[in-house]
């Protein structure tokens, strides 16, 4: 993981610690994901310059990353899990290991199906998760969808209230789950629910 402060003209300066002040911009290159964090006082012009710089950097990579724009006080998902580490300057501290990110093995699953194997539960979830990924819903909408499905599972025939859904959505939004992990969890619940309805 590499941390850069982004200058007014888009220049990148490598640093070991982020202060996340309202007049700062940070770029965090986490290999498969590039986070671009904006303080609340950053102008539209500076945002545009920073995004252009990030796109240029991404295009130079052997394998392009997923770019996530993060705004001050609206941090979400996997970024929350690394923010404290960046603030403490523990980026290169020995023993600091991030959990491996979930990868949806769509191509491998298709190869097995093409070879004549009947899809097992994991394969069905993989296909459903990939289909959801392709819809490119916002992270917040995904969190709401998962919240609604989880509450339906817990409450059964009793309908969840709007406040319950909002509370659950917020919990998921503020967790350290990646976009792919949320897609996987939604797909898993859907596949299991479909199988249950077929069996009953």
N, C-alpha and C positions, 0 to 999 in steps of 0.2 A: 504494500500500500504506500502511495506517495502523496504527500500533502504540499500544496502550493498556495501562496497568497497571490491573488490576481491584481495587478496594478491598474491604474486608471486607463492606460492605453492597451491593456490586455497582456502586459508582460507577466511572465510566471516566475515567482521566486520561491525556491524550495525552502520549506520550514519544517520544524519538528513539533510545533505547537500552534494551536488555533485559539484565538480569543473570542471569536464570533461576535465582534462588535457590530453595531448597526451601520457603520460606514465601511465595512470590509466585504471582500469577496474571496471565497476559498474554492479551490478545485481539489478534489480528493480522487485520485486514480486508484481504484481498487480492482484493477485488472479487467474483469468482465463488466464492471459498472463504474461510470465516472459521475461523481456527485458534484454539482456546481451550487454552492451555497451563497445566497445573497442576503446581506444585511438590509434592514427595513428602509434605510435612507439612500439606497443605491438608485441612481437615476436610470431612466429607460435607455438612454444612450450607452451608459456603462454596462447595463445588462446585455445589450445587443453586442457590444464589443467583446464581452466575456464569453457569450454563447458562441460567437464566431470563432474565437480563439480555441474554445473547447472542441468545436467541430473540426478545426484544422488538426489539432492534436490527435483526435480520435481517428481521423482519416490516415494518419501516419502509422497507426498501430497495425501489427500483422493481422490481428483479428479485432474488428471494431467492437467497442463496448456499448452498453446501454447507457444513455445519458439521462440522469435524473436531476431536474431543477428543484432545489430545496430553498424555501424562503424562511427567514428568521421567524421564530415562534410558530411555524407551521411544519416543523420537522415530522417525518413519519417513517414507518417501516424500518428497514435494515439500517438506515442512517442513524437512528436513535441509539442503536447498539454500539456504534463506533464514536459517537459525538463526545462522550466523556473521556474516552481514550485520547482523542485529539486535543481536548482542552487541557488534559493533564500532561501532555507532552510525552506520553508513553508509547508512541507509535513504534519505536524500534526496541522497546524493552524486551529482553529475553524472556521467553516463556509465554509471551502474549500470542495466543493463537485464536483465530476466528474459526467458528464452526464452518464446516464445508457447506457451500450453498447447494440447494437442490437443483438438479438439472433434469428437465423433462426429456427423456430419451425417446423422442418421437420417431426419428429415422430408424433406430435400432428395432423399435417395436414394429414398424412397417415391414422391415426386412423379414422378421420372424413370421408375420402374417402372410407375406408374399411367398414364404417358403412352405406354407401350408399348415402352420401351427394354429390351433384354435386359441384366440386371445384369452388369457387368464384375467383375473381381477385386476392385477397391476397394469396389464396391457390396456384394459378397458378404461381405467382411470387415466392412463397416459394419453390415450386418444382424446378423451373428454377434456383433459387439462389443456392439451394443445389447441383444441377447437376454441376454448375460452381465451387462451392467449392471443389467438388471431383476431379476436373481437376488439382488442386494444382498449378495454374499458379503463377508466381512471382508477388509480389505487383506492381512492375513497369509495367509489361505486362497488369495487370488488369487496372491500371490507364490509359494506352494507349488505351485499348479497350473502356473504358468509355468515354475518350476524343473523340475518333472517332465517337461514337454513339451520343454523345451530339452535336457535330459539324454538323453531318448529319441531326439531328433534326432541328437545327437552320438554316442551309444553304440550306436545301432542295435539289434541283437538282444541285446546285452549289457545286462542289467538294472542300473540305477543302484542303488548301496547307499543305505541309510538316511542314513548320514553325508554322502554326496555330495549327496543331496537337501536335507538340513538346511543344508549349507554354501552351496549355490546359492540356497536360499530366503532365507538371511540376507543374501547379496550383493544380491539384488533388493530385499529389504525396506529395506536401508540405502542404496539408490540414491535418486536424486531424482525417480523416476518418479511421475507422478500416477496416481490410480485408473483414469482413462480410458485412459491410456497402457498400463497393464498389461492392461486388457481388450482393447485393440486388438492388442497383441502376441500374446495368447492366441488371439484370433480369427484373426489372420493365420496362425499356425502350424497351427491346426485346418483352415482352408480349404485351405491349401496341401497339408497331409497328406491331406485327403479327395480332392483332385484327383489327387494322386500315386497313391493306392490305386485310383482309378477308371481311371487310364491304364495301370496295370501288370496 
